[in-house]
């Protein structure tokens, strides 16, 4: 193991132990830092003894490689955390990333499905739960196996739209979640933070139906033959796109994250408070939730248009 690999390992160990970083986050940081340290090595720079110029050069190179401003900003955030760690641990005398400003980011609005489009998606998924829909590979399916697959997918979609869970939280739900007598789930999100997520009766019913079709025992609500033992995010995303196509929606407009956005946007459209939505989504900072303020802006315009006494004058 090289000296750079040791530094990366120690930094990631700290993130996991002290900040509860998720496995996916750690894997992404590992890739980003490996790329960064390789670039430094090619230039003859030591990450524990360097100035800001090599960091700026690396960021400029990212632009020539076609990374978006958002991706470069995320990469810089990772690099800053790494150098702050080296400085805090006394491994470096300075933090070369401190004086560097991040690339300007234009925060894109999330893709959002309309209520009617979500209804179409759910209608196709309900049809699939009868065994008469499509299988994961798009072929027609029937029989008990097809009904089990369809019931699982319907449960996933109903739960996601009803709760706004992150896809990583959804696929890793414990089996006990389906038999809870409570009208909420206790979910452990990013950084190990727990939150209560209310359950609709439709979502609870979908979980019970799915549980009735499960044959094998195990700890997961959505077991699968995977390294984790449960359904992967990629498998769910692929199956969701199959349903979207069958519902007449463009597959590139539909993903688990888009359904999470739909959950938040439709709540706000119907009068929910932004702080409540922040809590339901598990956002640590309200600024993350404020990407949905375009929904609030439209609602406020509509209220003024419909309720102001001078609008009819």
Backbone bond lengths (Angstrom), bond angles and torsions (degrees), N, CA, C in turn:
res aa  C-N    CA-C-N  psi(-1)  N-CA   C-N-CA  omega(-1)  CA-C   N-CA-C  phi
1 X - - - 1.472 - - 1.532 108.97 -
2 X 1.327 115.96 128.55 1.454 120.61 -178.35 1.521 110.83 -73.63
3 X 1.344 115.54 167.38 1.469 120.27 178.72 1.523 111.08 -61.53
4 X 1.350 115.30 -38.58 1.461 119.17 178.26 1.516 112.00 -64.87
5 X 1.332 117.25 -40.37 1.465 121.16 178.20 1.524 110.99 -62.28
6 X 1.327 116.34 -37.70 1.466 120.67 178.46 1.527 110.66 -64.31
7 X 1.339 116.72 -42.27 1.466 120.45 179.01 1.525 110.83 -63.01
8 X 1.344 115.92 -43.73 1.462 119.92 178.80 1.526 110.16 -62.19
9 X 1.332 116.42 -45.12 1.466 120.40 -179.78 1.522 111.40 -58.89
10 X 1.335 116.73 -45.74 1.464 120.46 -178.45 1.527 111.13 -64.59
11 X 1.331 116.38 -39.23 1.465 119.95 179.65 1.529 110.72 -65.60
12 X 1.332 116.63 -44.99 1.461 120.36 -179.46 1.523 111.13 -67.31
13 X 1.312 117.06 -34.97 1.467 119.99 176.10 1.524 110.39 -61.83
14 X 1.328 116.49 -39.38 1.455 120.45 178.20 1.531 110.38 -64.89
15 X 1.349 117.05 -44.42 1.460 120.39 -179.89 1.520 111.09 -60.86
16 X 1.321 116.74 -41.20 1.461 120.56 -179.17 1.524 111.44 -68.76
17 X 1.322 116.80 -43.28 1.460 120.80 -174.38 1.525 112.98 -77.30
18 X 1.333 116.54 -42.81 1.460 119.75 -172.27 1.521 113.30 -95.91
19 X 1.318 117.96 -25.54 1.469 119.75 -175.83 1.516 112.72 -119.48
20 X 1.312 117.13 -0.32 1.458 120.27 176.95 1.512 113.74 63.30
21 X 1.342 117.50 33.24 1.461 121.03 -178.68 1.521 110.54 -60.61
22 X 1.339 116.05 138.35 1.455 121.78 -178.33 1.516 110.86 -73.25
23 X 1.329 115.91 160.91 1.466 121.26 -178.35 1.523 111.48 -60.08
24 X 1.324 117.32 -38.96 1.470 120.50 -179.84 1.526 110.95 -66.04
25 X 1.336 116.26 -39.21 1.463 120.74 177.70 1.520 110.45 -63.72
26 X 1.323 116.10 -44.95 1.467 120.31 -179.50 1.523 111.33 -63.13
27 X 1.335 116.78 -39.55 1.463 120.31 179.46 1.522 110.75 -64.75
28 X 1.350 116.73 -41.43 1.464 120.58 179.12 1.531 110.86 -65.40
29 X 1.333 116.97 -42.65 1.462 120.72 178.60 1.523 110.78 -63.42
30 X 1.329 116.18 -38.83 1.462 119.42 179.94 1.535 110.30 -61.16
31 X 1.342 116.16 -44.82 1.473 120.02 179.42 1.527 110.98 -63.72
32 X 1.330 116.14 -45.20 1.466 119.90 -177.70 1.529 111.30 -63.55
33 X 1.311 116.55 -44.44 1.464 119.84 -177.80 1.522 111.74 -71.15
34 X 1.328 117.33 -33.80 1.467 119.63 176.70 1.525 109.97 -63.56
35 X 1.335 116.64 -40.57 1.465 120.58 178.44 1.527 110.19 -65.77
36 X 1.330 116.21 -42.31 1.467 121.69 -179.15 1.528 111.45 -64.10
37 X 1.316 117.04 -48.47 1.467 120.03 -178.24 1.530 111.79 -68.34
38 X 1.318 117.12 -30.29 1.470 119.57 175.07 1.519 110.48 -64.72
39 X 1.344 115.51 -40.60 1.464 119.81 177.80 1.524 110.98 -64.51
40 X 1.329 116.62 -41.25 1.465 119.75 178.12 1.530 110.83 -63.46
41 X 1.338 116.12 -41.80 1.465 119.78 -179.07 1.520 111.43 -63.22
42 X 1.329 116.54 -38.85 1.480 119.74 178.90 1.526 110.90 -63.88
43 X 1.330 116.26 -30.09 1.462 119.97 179.23 1.519 113.30 -91.34
44 X 1.326 116.36 1.63 1.459 120.24 179.17 1.508 114.19 75.50
45 X 1.353 117.49 27.44 1.468 121.09 -177.23 1.525 110.52 -105.01
46 X 1.315 114.99 142.97 1.457 122.36 178.07 1.531 108.07 -101.74
47 X 1.327 119.77 122.78 1.469 121.05 -176.30 1.520 114.14 -62.31
48 X 1.325 118.58 -19.69 1.471 120.04 -179.83 1.518 112.13 -94.45
49 X 1.326 117.77 -2.11 1.468 120.70 179.73 1.517 108.73 -150.32
50 X 1.332 116.27 80.51 1.467 119.51 -178.96 1.520 109.90 -155.09
51 X 1.332 115.48 167.54 1.460 122.11 178.90 1.523 109.58 -104.77
52 X 1.316 115.57 -171.07 1.460 120.27 -173.16 1.533 113.14 -76.56
53 X 1.332 118.32 -23.37 1.464 121.12 -173.30 1.533 113.14 -56.40
54 X 1.330 120.55 -46.11 1.471 119.36 179.45 1.526 113.43 -63.07
55 X 1.344 117.19 -31.67 1.469 120.10 177.50 1.525 109.39 -66.94
56 X 1.354 116.02 -44.22 1.469 119.72 178.07 1.527 110.56 -62.14
57 X 1.321 116.69 -40.93 1.464 120.49 179.65 1.524 110.84 -62.98
58 X 1.315 116.27 -38.90 1.464 120.31 179.31 1.527 110.76 -65.15
59 X 1.331 116.68 -43.04 1.465 119.98 179.03 1.521 111.20 -64.69
60 X 1.324 117.08 -38.55 1.466 120.63 176.95 1.520 110.48 -63.32
61 X 1.326 116.74 -38.34 1.464 121.19 178.64 1.524 110.75 -65.28
62 X 1.337 117.28 -35.47 1.465 120.25 178.03 1.524 110.52 -60.30
63 X 1.333 115.84 -38.43 1.469 119.97 179.51 1.520 110.60 -65.08
64 X 1.322 117.17 -41.73 1.468 119.62 179.31 1.520 110.87 -68.23
65 X 1.340 117.40 -23.65 1.466 120.88 177.51 1.512 112.58 -83.25
66 X 1.324 116.39 -1.32 1.452 120.46 173.60 1.515 115.89 91.65
67 X 1.346 118.17 10.85 1.457 118.91 177.64 1.519 110.39 -70.58
68 X 1.321 116.14 141.20 1.456 120.74 178.51 1.525 109.76 -70.53
69 X 1.332 115.77 165.04 1.464 120.35 177.92 1.523 110.79 -60.54
70 X 1.328 116.77 -37.70 1.465 120.47 179.83 1.525 110.92 -65.24
71 X 1.336 116.37 -42.86 1.466 120.23 179.97 1.526 110.82 -66.87
72 X 1.343 116.47 -40.54 1.468 120.02 178.19 1.526 110.96 -64.71
73 X 1.337 116.93 -37.67 1.464 120.69 178.84 1.526 110.63 -64.95
74 X 1.331 116.68 -40.50 1.463 119.96 177.14 1.527 110.90 -64.64
75 X 1.340 115.95 -39.35 1.460 120.25 178.94 1.546 110.01 -64.38
76 X 1.336 116.02 -42.32 1.465 119.46 179.08 1.531 111.07 -64.16
77 X 1.314 116.95 -38.85 1.456 120.55 177.75 1.526 111.12 -59.76
78 X 1.325 115.96 -41.35 1.465 121.33 177.39 1.528 110.71 -63.65
79 X 1.327 116.30 -44.59 1.472 121.25 -179.24 1.525 110.70 -64.36
80 X 1.331 116.71 -41.52 1.469 120.23 178.88 1.526 110.92 -61.60
81 X 1.315 115.82 -44.74 1.458 118.80 178.84 1.515 111.73 -60.30
82 X 1.317 116.01 -39.74 1.456 121.59 179.88 1.530 110.94 -63.81
83 X 1.334 116.93 -47.68 1.469 119.82 -179.13 1.529 111.72 -69.16
84 X 1.327 117.93 -34.87 1.471 119.66 175.85 1.533 110.30 -62.81
85 X 1.334 115.11 -37.66 1.460 119.93 178.08 1.530 110.79 -63.90
86 X 1.329 116.67 -45.26 1.467 120.09 179.61 1.528 110.83 -61.52
87 X 1.321 115.57 -40.08 1.470 119.54 -179.94 1.537 111.05 -68.60
88 X 1.350 116.17 -44.78 1.461 120.51 -178.29 1.523 111.91 -64.57
89 X 1.317 116.62 -31.49 1.460 120.88 -179.14 1.527 112.47 -84.75
90 X 1.318 117.13 -1.61 1.453 120.75 -179.94 1.518 114.03 77.37
91 X 1.331 116.78 13.99 1.458 120.84 179.38 1.523 111.48 -84.36
92 X 1.321 117.07 -19.72 1.466 121.90 178.57 1.524 108.58 -133.42
93 X 1.315 116.14 148.07 1.460 120.20 -178.58 1.513 112.96 -85.83
94 X 1.322 117.02 -10.82 1.463 119.93 -176.59 1.519 108.41 -152.06
95 X 1.342 115.70 165.26 1.460 122.30 174.78 1.523 108.06 -112.12
96 X 1.332 118.56 101.86 1.466 120.62 -175.35 1.519 113.86 -70.25
97 X 1.331 117.37 -14.35 1.464 119.18 -178.54 1.528 112.25 -87.14
98 X 1.346 117.45 -12.44 1.468 120.78 -174.51 1.526 113.95 -56.98
99 X 1.348 120.22 -44.10 1.469 118.69 -176.22 1.524 114.48 -82.23
100 X 1.314 118.69 3.17 1.467 120.84 -172.93 1.520 110.37 -93.62
101 X 1.336 115.61 125.53 1.455 120.88 175.77 1.512 110.48 -83.70
102 X 1.306 116.10 146.82 1.460 120.46 -179.40 1.514 112.33 -77.95
103 X 1.326 117.62 160.07 1.464 121.30 176.31 1.519 110.82 -64.72
104 X 1.291 116.50 147.75 1.460 120.55 179.39 1.514 109.06 -68.31
105 X 1.310 115.54 130.67 1.453 120.81 -177.78 1.518 110.50 -113.90
106 X 1.296 115.44 130.95 1.463 120.65 171.71 1.521 106.21 -98.28
107 X 1.304 115.51 112.56 1.459 118.90 -174.32 1.518 109.62 -76.87
108 X 1.326 115.90 112.98 1.457 121.08 -177.57 1.525 110.04 -75.52
109 X 1.329 114.89 145.09 1.454 119.09 174.65 1.522 109.21 -71.65
110 X 1.325 116.95 143.50 1.462 118.62 179.99 1.522 111.41 -68.82
111 X 1.339 115.28 148.61 1.460 119.11 171.50 1.521 107.72 -66.54
112 X 1.326 116.61 134.47 1.457 119.98 -178.04 1.514 109.50 -133.58
113 X 1.322 116.15 136.04 1.452 121.97 173.94 1.521 109.13 -89.95
114 X 1.308 116.65 147.00 1.461 120.47 174.78 1.529 109.06 -74.73
115 X 1.328 115.96 165.91 1.466 120.29 177.36 1.524 109.87 -60.49
116 X 1.330 116.85 -40.23 1.469 120.43 179.84 1.524 111.26 -63.45
117 X 1.327 117.10 -37.85 1.465 120.14 -179.97 1.525 111.26 -69.27
118 X 1.331 116.77 -38.57 1.462 119.28 176.20 1.527 109.99 -65.17
119 X 1.326 116.52 -38.48 1.466 120.17 177.00 1.528 111.20 -59.72
120 X 1.340 116.56 -42.13 1.463 120.09 178.04 1.520 111.21 -63.88
121 X 1.319 116.13 -40.77 1.465 121.20 178.72 1.529 110.22 -61.41
122 X 1.327 116.28 -45.77 1.461 120.69 -179.20 1.523 111.27 -67.24
123 X 1.333 117.04 -36.07 1.462 119.96 179.82 1.521 111.15 -62.37
124 X 1.331 116.11 -42.55 1.468 119.99 178.49 1.526 110.22 -67.55
125 X 1.332 117.05 -39.95 1.469 120.23 179.07 1.527 110.65 -64.30
126 X 1.330 117.57 -37.86 1.474 120.37 178.21 1.520 110.94 -66.52
127 X 1.317 115.40 -36.45 1.461 118.49 176.09 1.530 110.02 -64.24
128 X 1.341 116.44 -40.34 1.455 120.32 178.70 1.517 112.50 -64.32
129 X 1.348 116.68 -29.04 1.464 120.04 180.00 1.520 112.00 -70.11
130 X 1.322 117.84 -15.03 1.468 121.20 175.74 1.523 111.52 -84.91
131 X 1.360 116.59 -6.47 1.461 120.27 -178.56 1.508 112.97 91.21
132 X 1.322 117.05 4.23 1.468 119.96 -177.95 1.524 112.57 -108.38
133 X 1.333 117.11 10.70 1.468 120.25 -179.43 1.507 110.88 -91.49
134 X 1.335 114.94 -141.17 1.454 120.30 -179.26 1.512 109.43 -116.23
135 X 1.311 116.16 149.81 1.448 121.54 176.16 1.514 109.34 -83.47
136 X 1.346 116.64 179.49 1.461 120.52 -176.97 1.517 112.66 -60.06
137 X 1.349 116.96 -28.90 1.462 118.67 -178.88 1.517 112.40 -93.25
138 X 1.348 115.84 7.85 1.452 119.90 175.39 1.512 113.51 90.09
139 X 1.332 119.68 -5.02 1.457 121.64 -179.56 1.515 110.30 -83.06
140 X 1.323 115.47 154.07 1.452 119.60 178.86 1.515 109.36 -63.85
141 X 1.314 117.17 143.32 1.448 120.49 -178.55 1.510 111.53 -132.01
142 X 1.339 118.68 152.08 1.444 122.07 174.29 1.520 108.15 -150.15
143 X 1.313 115.71 174.53 1.447 119.71 178.57 1.513 112.74 86.60
144 X 1.350 113.94 -177.38 1.462 120.56 -174.80 1.516 112.45 -63.55
145 X 1.341 117.19 -40.46 1.463 120.05 -178.49 1.518 111.21 -63.42
146 X 1.338 116.50 -42.93 1.460 120.08 179.64 1.524 111.10 -65.89
147 X 1.336 116.56 -38.69 1.468 119.44 177.97 1.524 111.05 -64.92
148 X 1.335 116.58 -39.15 1.465 119.84 178.90 1.520 110.82 -64.18
149 X 1.344 116.77 -43.56 1.469 120.14 178.21 1.517 110.81 -64.19
150 X 1.326 115.27 -43.89 1.461 118.93 -179.31 1.518 112.61 -65.54
151 X 1.343 116.46 -39.03 1.463 120.56 179.36 1.525 110.49 -66.37
152 X 1.340 116.17 -38.57 1.464 119.69 177.40 1.525 111.01 -62.92
153 X 1.336 116.70 -46.23 1.459 119.85 -177.46 1.521 110.89 -66.47
154 X 1.333 117.03 -39.85 1.463 119.70 177.14 1.523 110.10 -61.73
155 X 1.328 116.88 -42.32 1.464 120.73 178.77 1.527 110.69 -60.24
156 X 1.326 117.15 -44.35 1.459 121.15 179.26 1.531 111.26 -59.75
157 X 1.331 116.32 -46.55 1.472 120.00 -176.82 1.523 110.72 -68.90
158 X 1.351 116.47 -44.53 1.468 119.60 179.51 1.532 110.52 -60.37
159 X 1.328 116.16 -44.13 1.465 120.30 -179.46 1.523 111.63 -64.30
160 X 1.325 116.07 -44.34 1.461 119.82 -176.74 1.519 111.12 -64.30
161 X 1.326 117.14 -44.27 1.463 120.16 -178.50 1.522 111.15 -73.04
162 X 1.329 117.80 -28.33 1.463 121.11 -178.64 1.518 112.80 -81.63
163 X 1.346 117.54 -23.75 1.464 120.14 -172.83 1.524 114.43 -119.49
164 X 1.340 118.25 -24.48 1.456 120.37 -176.27 1.513 113.36 70.87
165 X 1.333 117.72 23.05 1.459 120.54 179.07 1.524 111.17 -61.52
166 X 1.323 116.42 151.51 1.461 119.90 167.11 1.527 107.42 -66.21
167 X 1.329 116.61 147.91 1.459 118.91 -176.98 1.521 110.89 -60.92
168 X 1.333 117.82 -34.86 1.466 120.68 178.48 1.524 111.19 -65.33
169 X 1.335 117.38 -32.90 1.458 121.51 176.55 1.524 110.68 -73.32
170 X 1.323 115.88 -38.37 1.463 121.20 -177.25 1.523 112.19 -64.70
171 X 1.340 117.21 -53.93 1.463 119.97 -174.51 1.521 112.14 -67.88
172 X 1.335 118.17 -19.17 1.462 121.95 -178.22 1.523 112.71 -101.58
173 X 1.338 117.48 17.97 1.461 119.58 177.85 1.530 110.15 -64.04
174 X 1.321 117.76 140.66 1.469 119.74 177.55 1.523 111.24 -73.05
175 X 1.301 116.22 155.99 1.458 121.73 179.71 1.530 111.22 -59.30
176 X 1.325 115.85 -32.92 1.463 120.20 -178.51 1.521 112.73 -62.72
177 X 1.327 117.68 -19.94 1.472 120.04 -179.24 1.523 111.55 -61.13
178 X 1.333 117.16 -30.75 1.459 120.83 -176.58 1.522 112.63 -76.19
179 X 1.325 117.29 -18.88 1.467 119.73 -177.38 1.523 112.62 -110.21
180 X 1.337 116.75 9.47 1.455 119.22 179.45 1.527 110.96 -66.21
181 X 1.321 115.59 143.44 1.461 120.31 176.36 1.520 111.23 -90.50
182 X 1.326 115.21 -7.57 1.463 119.81 179.21 1.526 110.33 -79.52
183 X 1.305 115.20 158.35 1.468 120.40 178.43 1.523 110.78 -98.60
184 X 1.311 114.95 31.22 1.462 120.06 177.33 1.522 108.76 -155.67
185 X 1.322 115.43 162.21 1.454 122.68 173.32 1.524 108.60 -111.84
186 X 1.316 116.45 146.40 1.460 121.21 170.19 1.523 106.19 -100.12
187 X 1.325 116.39 113.62 1.461 122.24 -173.17 1.523 109.61 -114.14
188 X 1.328 115.68 134.43 1.463 120.45 174.91 1.520 107.75 -97.97
189 X 1.323 116.78 114.24 1.454 121.67 -175.51 1.509 113.15 -101.96
190 X 1.325 115.53 -150.68 1.459 121.26 -177.81 1.523 110.60 -61.71
191 X 1.336 114.91 141.34 1.445 120.33 179.18 1.512 113.97 68.51
192 X 1.349 117.03 15.12 1.455 120.37 179.61 1.517 113.91 75.21
193 X 1.346 118.17 10.00 1.463 120.77 -179.42 1.525 110.41 -75.36
194 X 1.329 115.73 132.23 1.458 120.47 178.18 1.520 110.54 -96.15
195 X 1.335 115.97 147.65 1.456 120.21 176.61 1.528 108.68 -147.97
196 X 1.313 115.68 156.23 1.453 121.70 176.08 1.517 109.19 -92.95
197 X 1.330 116.47 132.30 1.459 121.88 179.11 1.525 108.22 -121.57
198 X 1.341 118.35 113.79 1.467 120.33 -179.69 1.533 111.60 -62.31
199 X 1.331 115.70 148.23 1.462 122.16 178.24 1.522 109.92 -113.37
200 X 1.326 117.15 133.96 1.453 120.79 172.48 1.526 108.75 -80.38
201 X 1.321 116.57 160.94 1.467 119.68 178.56 1.524 110.49 -65.29
202 X 1.341 117.05 -33.46 1.468 120.38 178.06 1.528 110.22 -63.80
203 X 1.324 117.20 -42.61 1.460 120.59 179.28 1.523 110.97 -65.36
204 X 1.326 117.18 -41.20 1.468 120.83 178.64 1.521 110.47 -63.61
205 X 1.318 116.16 -41.22 1.466 120.25 178.74 1.522 111.18 -64.30
206 X 1.342 116.59 -40.25 1.466 120.38 179.19 1.525 110.81 -64.05
207 X 1.332 117.17 -37.00 1.458 120.09 177.76 1.530 111.39 -67.09
208 X 1.328 116.12 -41.06 1.470 119.26 179.32 1.534 111.00 -64.15
209 X 1.336 116.19 -41.92 1.469 119.74 179.00 1.521 110.57 -63.32
210 X 1.329 115.98 -42.83 1.462 119.57 179.17 1.530 110.88 -63.72
211 X 1.324 116.37 -42.51 1.462 120.73 -179.37 1.525 110.99 -61.31
212 X 1.320 116.64 -35.73 1.466 120.77 -179.96 1.522 112.17 -65.93
213 X 1.345 117.08 -23.73 1.464 121.20 -179.35 1.530 112.67 -93.70
214 X 1.338 117.35 -5.84 1.458 119.74 179.82 1.524 109.94 -75.80
215 X 1.310 115.60 130.51 1.467 119.55 -178.69 1.523 111.71 -96.16
216 X 1.326 116.35 -47.86 1.459 120.17 -175.39 1.526 110.71 -82.63
217 X 1.332 114.89 147.28 1.463 120.45 172.76 1.525 109.21 -80.24
218 X 1.312 115.89 164.06 1.456 119.53 178.57 1.508 110.36 157.88
219 X 1.333 117.40 174.20 1.467 120.97 -174.85 1.526 114.34 -83.35
220 X 1.361 117.92 -13.51 1.461 120.51 -170.05 1.526 111.98 -102.54
221 X 1.327 115.26 145.63 1.465 120.36 175.02 1.522 110.88 -72.75
222 X 1.334 116.52 -30.82 1.465 121.16 179.51 1.529 109.42 -123.02
223 X 1.343 117.15 70.38 1.466 119.92 -177.38 1.524 111.42 -66.38
224 X 1.316 115.63 151.59 1.467 120.90 179.28 1.522 108.79 -157.72
225 X 1.319 115.02 161.10 1.457 120.81 177.34 1.520 108.32 -83.58
226 X 1.323 115.99 78.25 1.457 122.21 -178.20 1.520 108.67 -138.17
227 X 1.314 116.01 171.89 1.464 120.29 -178.95 1.520 111.31 -61.00
228 X 1.325 117.29 -37.11 1.462 121.38 -178.43 1.527 112.19 -80.51
229 X 1.339 116.50 -21.29 1.453 120.71 -177.20 1.511 113.21 93.46
230 X 1.333 116.91 -8.57 1.466 120.03 177.31 1.528 110.08 -124.79
231 X 1.309 115.69 170.17 1.461 122.24 -179.91 1.520 110.60 -54.36
232 X 1.315 116.48 139.75 1.460 119.73 178.13 1.524 110.67 -87.61
233 X 1.310 115.52 157.21 1.470 120.57 176.96 1.511 110.65 -60.72
234 X 1.343 116.00 -39.06 1.460 119.87 -177.17 1.521 111.60 -65.12
235 X 1.333 117.02 -39.97 1.466 120.64 179.87 1.523 110.80 -64.85
236 X 1.324 116.27 -43.70 1.460 119.42 178.69 1.525 110.78 -63.67
237 X 1.320 117.24 -43.64 1.471 120.61 -179.92 1.527 110.67 -60.66
238 X 1.335 116.72 -40.57 1.464 120.42 179.59 1.534 110.87 -64.87
239 X 1.335 117.12 -45.38 1.457 120.36 -179.72 1.530 111.31 -65.40
240 X 1.334 116.29 -35.87 1.463 120.74 179.57 1.524 110.73 -64.32
241 X 1.317 117.37 -38.78 1.461 120.98 178.78 1.532 110.99 -66.59
242 X 1.341 117.00 -33.57 1.466 120.34 176.07 1.525 110.57 -62.62
243 X 1.336 116.08 -43.55 1.462 120.75 177.83 1.530 110.62 -65.73
244 X 1.329 116.69 -40.83 1.469 120.44 179.55 1.517 110.67 -59.30
245 X 1.330 117.49 -45.09 1.457 121.20 179.30 1.522 110.36 -61.29
246 X 1.334 117.02 -43.10 1.465 120.88 179.15 1.526 111.53 -65.03
247 X 1.343 116.87 -25.70 1.465 121.25 178.88 1.523 112.53 -87.55
248 X 1.328 116.73 3.16 1.452 120.26 179.01 1.512 114.02 80.25
249 X 1.338 117.09 19.79 1.455 121.42 178.27 1.525 109.63 -104.87
250 X 1.325 116.56 149.46 1.461 120.05 176.08 1.527 109.20 -66.82
251 X 1.324 115.90 127.13 1.463 120.17 -176.50 1.522 112.31 -59.86
252 X 1.362 117.21 -32.92 1.459 119.12 -178.07 1.532 112.63 -74.40
253 X 1.335 116.99 -6.05 1.464 120.53 176.67 1.520 112.70 -95.31
254 X 1.329 116.19 -5.82 1.458 119.37 -172.96 1.530 110.19 -123.41
255 X 1.314 115.98 128.33 1.459 122.80 176.64 1.524 106.67 -155.50
256 X 1.333 117.70 166.23 1.469 118.65 175.77 1.527 112.59 -55.68
257 X 1.338 116.80 -38.86 1.459 119.54 -179.09 1.532 111.16 -67.13
258 X 1.334 116.96 -34.18 1.463 120.53 178.13 1.533 110.16 -65.82
259 X 1.329 117.24 -37.59 1.468 119.48 176.68 1.523 111.23 -66.44
260 X 1.318 116.73 -34.91 1.478 120.41 175.10 1.530 109.73 -63.80
261 X 1.335 116.60 -41.38 1.464 120.39 175.80 1.524 110.82 -62.77
262 X 1.331 116.52 -40.52 1.463 120.12 -179.93 1.527 110.37 -62.17
263 X 1.321 116.55 -42.88 1.466 121.28 176.99 1.530 110.33 -53.75
264 X 1.335 116.81 -50.51 1.465 120.98 -177.45 1.516 111.74 -67.41
265 X 1.324 116.78 -46.21 1.466 120.38 -176.44 1.522 111.85 -64.71
266 X 1.321 117.06 -41.88 1.468 119.96 -178.32 1.521 111.07 -69.29
267 X 1.340 117.84 -32.86 1.464 119.78 174.15 1.526 110.72 -63.15
268 X 1.334 116.06 -45.94 1.470 120.02 -178.97 1.525 111.22 -65.92
269 X 1.316 116.47 -39.03 1.463 119.62 178.27 1.533 111.43 -60.35
270 X 1.324 115.57 -29.73 1.464 120.10 -177.48 1.523 112.93 -97.75
271 X 1.340 116.35 15.21 1.450 119.87 169.62 1.509 117.06 103.11
272 X 1.335 118.98 4.99 1.462 120.21 -179.91 1.524 110.93 -67.23
273 X 1.317 116.23 148.81 1.455 122.10 177.64 1.524 109.94 -77.37
274 X 1.336 116.72 142.30 1.461 121.24 -177.53 1.532 111.47 -60.46
275 X 1.325 116.73 -35.93 1.471 120.00 -179.99 1.532 111.33 -66.29
276 X 1.321 116.26 -36.19 1.470 120.10 177.97 1.519 109.84 -66.17
277 X 1.334 116.21 -43.44 1.458 120.12 178.97 1.526 110.20 -63.60
278 X 1.328 117.11 -38.96 1.462 120.94 176.31 1.528 110.14 -56.58
279 X 1.328 116.52 -45.62 1.463 121.10 -178.85 1.527 111.02 -64.94
280 X 1.325 116.66 -42.31 1.464 120.15 -178.48 1.528 111.78 -66.53
281 X 1.328 116.90 -36.96 1.462 120.66 -179.76 1.528 112.22 -77.25
282 X 1.318 116.55 -17.39 1.465 119.46 -179.00 1.511 113.27 80.33
283 X 1.349 117.00 25.38 1.455 120.73 177.30 1.527 109.60 -78.18
284 X 1.322 117.25 127.66 1.457 120.58 178.87 1.520 111.53 -70.73
285 X 1.341 116.88 -29.84 1.466 121.63 -175.02 1.520 109.15 -123.53
286 X 1.317 117.07 135.21 1.468 121.72 179.97 1.517 111.59 -61.43
287 X 1.349 117.42 -25.99 1.462 119.96 -178.91 1.529 111.27 -62.36
288 X 1.323 117.01 -29.69 1.462 119.90 177.60 1.518 110.48 -67.76
289 X 1.318 116.85 -37.58 1.464 121.64 -178.65 1.520 111.24 -75.38
290 X 1.337 116.93 -22.00 1.461 119.77 -174.60 1.520 113.76 -69.33
291 X 1.332 117.53 -3.01 1.457 119.52 172.74 1.528 110.35 -62.97
292 X 1.336 116.45 -18.98 1.458 120.61 -179.72 1.519 113.24 -90.26
293 X 1.335 117.83 7.46 1.462 118.74 -177.07 1.519 112.34 -65.44
294 X 1.351 117.85 -18.43 1.469 118.74 176.29 1.527 109.64 -63.03
295 X 1.338 116.99 -30.46 1.462 120.45 176.44 1.521 109.91 -68.52
296 X 1.343 116.15 -42.75 1.459 119.95 178.45 1.512 111.36 -64.65
297 X 1.342 117.07 -38.68 1.460 120.46 179.04 1.525 110.58 -58.78
298 X 1.327 116.57 -45.16 1.467 120.43 -179.88 1.525 110.57 -65.02
299 X 1.340 116.38 -38.32 1.463 119.89 -179.63 1.522 110.68 -66.67
300 X 1.358 116.31 -40.45 1.458 119.45 179.01 1.523 111.75 -65.98
301 X 1.335 115.94 -40.71 1.465 119.22 176.90 1.527 110.67 -60.47
302 X 1.332 115.10 -41.46 1.460 119.44 -179.87 1.525 111.12 -65.32
303 X 1.352 116.47 -39.87 1.464 120.10 179.30 1.523 110.98 -63.05
304 X 1.336 116.69 -45.21 1.464 119.71 179.13 1.527 110.48 -62.52
305 X 1.333 115.10 -44.36 1.469 120.11 -178.82 1.526 111.28 -61.93
306 X 1.346 116.64 -38.73 1.462 120.37 -174.44 1.526 113.31 -88.29
307 X 1.335 117.82 -27.21 1.452 119.66 -169.62 1.529 115.47 -112.62
308 X 1.344 117.88 -20.38 1.457 118.56 -175.86 1.534 109.40 -69.55
309 X 1.346 117.45 132.52 1.477 119.90 -175.34 1.519 114.53 -65.03
310 X 1.347 118.20 -22.76 1.457 119.75 -177.92 1.517 113.33 -89.49
311 X 1.318 117.76 -4.40 1.467 119.80 -177.21 1.530 111.24 -67.49
312 X 1.315 116.84 -25.94 1.477 120.37 -179.16 1.529 111.37 -94.81
313 X 1.333 114.82 -0.44 1.468 117.09 -175.94 1.517 110.22 -73.83
